[in-house]
Amino acid sequence: MTGIKIDGKEIAQSVKDRVRKAVSELKNIGINPCLATVLVGDNPASATYVKNKHSACEEVGIITKDFKLKTETTQSELNKIIDELNKDRSIHGILVQLPLPGQLDEFATTSRIFPLKDVDGLTPHNAGLLAMKKAALVACTPLGVMEMFDYHNIELGGKNIVLINRSNLIGKPLYHLLLARDATVITCHSKTKNIKEWCKMADIIITAVGDRNKFTLTPDMIKQGAIIIDVAISKHNEKLVGDADYEQIIQKASYATPVPGGVGPMTVAMLLKNTITAASLSSQIER
């Protein structure tokens, strides 16, 4: 029996609808939510991502400010820009597009952002709050995954979840979010042995490897009725793919996300939601 498709476009639209309403409510009390983006260099993919984020903001009424810096920008020059954005009360969210050119330190850069403007949820402050179940701003992709579970009323308490990723951007935030919902979480990675056996025991598998040459999630690795969240996206045989072939996986899973059209749209939607959260938090400070 074919499982249920978790449609990221549909869920992202529901988030955008809520954000649009929140933007209107904030504007009614004199707050104009604003997101500042910083793009260093001329990486075409990064430029496209930033453009898409600006378009999404415009769609829901969020103001944007775009800062484009030359590839040769030094760390001190980038720090100065971030410091200015931190001080600017009209700006509620700051997003530095990653990856950065080699001469720049990503950790030092993201750490410099004022935590209440950290709409990517990457500062050590916000990562620490997440571990303590106190975070208001959480990394967008993990937050989007949780939104998918909520949209379909998928209960996480007591579920065995295998998470195939341990990055600061996806795996670690997701671990804490899932743990906070009383799930039992096993984190797998490139050094994990017998990963197939771990997967076969899972009620839910969240995979985010992004390289089919290194890892592919196949139907024989999941149990009947498992839920599959495919966060990965890469090019394979000239096609955009995740870690799994959706058409095969959905024949065995109870729920599954396609690629593209699954988790991807959720990332931008949750950035919009985080910007509204940041604007709301800043208004409380100012008042």
Secondary structure, 3 states (H helix, E strand, C coil): CCCEECCHHHHHHHHHHHHHHHHHHHHHCCCCCEEEEEEECCCHHHHHHHHHHHHHHHHHCCEEEEEEECCCCCHHHHHHHHHHHHHCCCCCEEEECCCCCCCCCHHHHHHHCCHHHECCCCCHHHHHHHHCCCCCCCCHHHHHHHHHHHHCCCCCCCCEEEEECCCCCCHHHHHHHHHHCCCEEEEECCCCCCHHHHHHCCCEEEECCCCCCCCCECHHHCCCCCEEEECCCEEECCEEECCECHHHHCCCCCEECCCCCCCHHHHHHHHHHHHHHHHHHHHHHHC
